[in-house]
Amino acid sequence: MLTCPVNVGLDVQTANLADPMSSEADLRRGVHNLLFNCAGAKRGERLLILREDHSHGYYGEGLAEVVASQATSMGLTVEFHDVPILPDAEDLPADVSAACANVDHALFLARLGDQVRFRTRPTGAQQIVSYALDVEMLASPFATAPYQAFVELKAIVNRTFSAAQNIRVSCPRGTDFQGRVSSSPGLQPADVGIKRFPMPVFAPLDAAGFKGRVAVAHFLAGTGSKYYEPYGLPINGTVFADIERARIVGWHGTSGEVAKVMAHYRFVADRYGIDRDVVHSWHAGIHPACAFRQRADVNYKRWSGGAFGNPRLLHFHTCGAYAPGEICWNIVDPTIEVDEKVIWRKGRLEVDAIPEMRDCLRQYPEIAALYEAPSQDIGIA
């Protein structure tokens, strides 16, 4: 483990802060939001940055060093711990757990944190995984918008869905399924055990109470749980999955594409010894400033970890009777109706349709402005 010296700072130019609208002040706001508003850090505490090598193409070059520099200037003692890529990680390796036990906060700038996000975190440091994947994202409104606001907004959306008698989801490609959330708390999918930064989604909804058809288009992708090849499977046109009682009960579409999709499901299910036909849960993005400007097919792995917080994307966890499963369906521009009231309209979260959310946003006018002009960049044309 390496202790970070005080002079590791990178300036904005060195850190490749590409967006001309961003500034070093924005970057500092993003780091403060991450470390103090999300992690709850205090001056004098110890921060461990768990980093994977940027050459893997997931986290951007210089991100860990910029965070360390800013954190040091804010009064934290910073250490690094380099972590490898572990394609089939089930839990934190012993050396990572030991390192986390000796600090106050552990920040994952490594996909390992995302892989174990649904596992119960061990005692020791407060653990956070960052979905701001590079310096530009960290200096953008995605990371600078007040963290606590999205915690509150997530809770409001959770309550809205939990209280609903009927939820219907549709999309321009033909998705049409509906149902309700199970009334038994014991049947609800667990939310993550590692803090997310920023807060990008509401809690997963158990798929057992839903029935209908899902339009699966663009590609299949992994869920960030395990890494296998091919991780992304392009789909020509649209195939349709019929779902009922948390299972896939039929596929429809051109024979060649359906055969390709089913073969991919067999491959992944056989590799991990899991139930291929399980549809575990689903949820959508809630952060209007989540922007992913790179094409998804350039790097499906990075896309699956960086784009899902945008309200234009709703995703399912499938293939495996656990969250998040191993294969993800991504529904673009969903419309979600709760008891016949539209709260998502073609990928746009209708904040005025939820009185609690409207009241919450009065306290955060800068976030209300983001919902007025949400990012359209999701990496999919």
HUJOPE-V398834 format. One line per field, one symbol per residue. burial: # if it has 9 or more other ideal C-beta (glycine too) atoms within 8 Angstrom, else .. A space follows every 10 residues. Layout:
BEGIN
burial = ???
END
This chain:
BEGIN
burial = ...#...### .#..###... .#...##### #########. #...###### ##.#...### .######### ##.#.##### #.#..#..#. .##..##.## #.#.###### ########.. ...####### ########## .######.## ####.##### #..#.####. #..####### ##.....##. ..######## #######..# .######.## ########.. ###.#..### ###..###.. #.#...##.# ##.###.##. .#.#.##### ########## ##.#.#..## ########## ########## ..######## ########.. .###..#### #..#.###.# #..#.###.# #..##..##. .
END
